[in-house]
Amino acid sequence: MKKILYLVSISILFFTSCIPNPEEDPDPVVNVNDILVKKVTEIGTNGVEYSVEFTYSGKKFAQSIDSDGIRTVYTYEQDLLVKEESYDGTTLVEKTTYVYDISNNLITYIDLDYETNTGERWVYVHNSNGTISYQMFTGGLDDQTQADVTGTISGTQYIENTIDPITQQTQVFTEVFTYDAKNYPFKN
């Protein structure tokens, strides 16, 4: 099952949009807050193309269909995404659930892969200094209790600590974020 991540490395992304009737109004005024991404296409360094097409309910994702034929349905409560269910035909192949605290902060993310009968559970703690600490647990579809990863996320970096399964040594991965003044295609 290919999980869609919008942090793309070593790929070329093409974002397209369509302005209705450009012959009638060649320079229409478009409110950028109303622009929604309809399709994302990635072309890997090996030349293989992968795409995802999105449909919306208002400004919220309703479903996406990728070039492998996987259809993902998105479920919301109020304005919060609470579930994603991915289907290959009519077979449920992956389900992701999101749990929030009373302040609408994400506190638990559970991803179940029905093709491999495995699951991941991510637990987030929102710290008073603005950082987020997390733990990732793995296991089966019913429970995920094997602690595999810990880390911290801030607005400028991501630090992950994992245990190498062979050497049992802790490995630290750090990613630093920088920002520009450009708009992100999925900001809406």
Secondary structure, DSSP 8 states (H G I E B T S, - for coil): -----S---SEEEEE----S-TTT-SS----GGG----EEEEEETTS-EEEEEEEEETTEEEEEEETTSEEEEEEEETTEEEEEEEEETTEEEEEEEEEE-TTS-EEEEEEEETTTTEEEEEEEEE-TTS-EEEEEEEE-SS-EEEEEEEEEE-SSEEEEEEE-TTT--EEEEEEE----S---TT--
